[in-house]
Amino acid sequence: MADDKDKVSGNNAPDKGGKPDNKPAKASKKNMGGINDRAVKWVTAKKSEYLAEFKRIVWPTREELLKETLTVIMVSLIFGAYIAMLDGAFGFLLSRFSQFASALFS
């Protein structure tokens, strides 16, 4: 008997899979606006977003910029010298190893 209640709804209407009967009407092409109108609205919205974001930027002073730039240059030079030193050491070791191997196997 419980199965009969599940099959029949209260108003004897066939089951439509739980979807509502009243679907919103699709917008006509007249109401959608042209692509140019939508593009202009999008660009205007993005422009206002970007301008608001640019107002929040805290730009460094000239002294801060100079100090940070010199720091980056110095750290880059130190790491460059370190890498050059390692490259020279490994090159020297490789040449010594190749000399040793050629003497050993010839």
N, C-alpha and C positions, 0 to 999 in steps of 0.2 A: 504494500500500500504506500510505503514511503517513496517507492520509485515512481508511482503515478503522480505524486505531488511535484517531483522534480521535473517531470516531462511536461506538465501543463502549467502555464503561468496563470495568474489570477484573471487576466482579461482574454484568455484563449487566443492570444496572438502567438504566431510562430517565433521561436527564439532566433535572434539575429546575432548571436555570439556576444552579447553584452554591449554592443555598440549603440550609441544614442541615435534616435531617429532624426533629430534635427541637426543637420550638418551645416556649418557656416558656408555661405555661398562664396565661390571663388571670386576674387576681384577681377573685374573686366580690365582689358588692356587700357581703357580710357583712365581708369582710376589708379593704375599702377604708376603713371607718370613716365616720361621719356627717360631714356638712359642718360641723357645730358642732365636732366633735373636730379636724378639720383647721384650722378657723379659730382655735381656741384654741391649737393648736400653732404656727401661723404667727405669731399675735400675741405669744406667749411668746418665740419666737425673735427677732422683731424688737425686742421690749422689751429683751432682753438685749444685742442688738447696739447699740441706741441708748444704753443705760446705759454700756456699755463705751466708746462713742465720747465721751459726755459727760465721762467721767473723764479723757480725754486733752486736753480743752479747757483752754487757759491763758487765764484771764480777766484783763483789764488791771486795774491798780490804779486807784484813784480819781484820782490825780494824772495818770497816763498818759491816762485817759479824758478828763479835763478839757483837757489839753494838745492832744490830737488833735482834740477837738471844736472848740476855739478855732481851730485851724489850718484846719479845714474851713470854718468860718464866715468867716474872714479871706480865704481863697482864693476863696470864693464871692462875697464882697463885691467883691473886686478884679476878678474876671471880669465880674461884673454891671455895675460901673462902666465897664469897657472896652467891653462890648457896648452900653451906653447911649450912650457917647461915639460909637461907630461909627454907631449908629442916628441920632443927632442930626446927625452929619456927612453921612451919606447923605441924610437928609431935607432938609437945607439945600441940598445939591447938586442934588437932584431938583427942589426948588421953584425954584431959580435956573434950571435947565435948562428947566423948563416955562414960566417967564416969558420966557426968551430965545426959545423956540420959538413961543410965542403972539405975541410981538412981531415975529418974523421972518415968520410966515405970515399975519398979519392985515392 
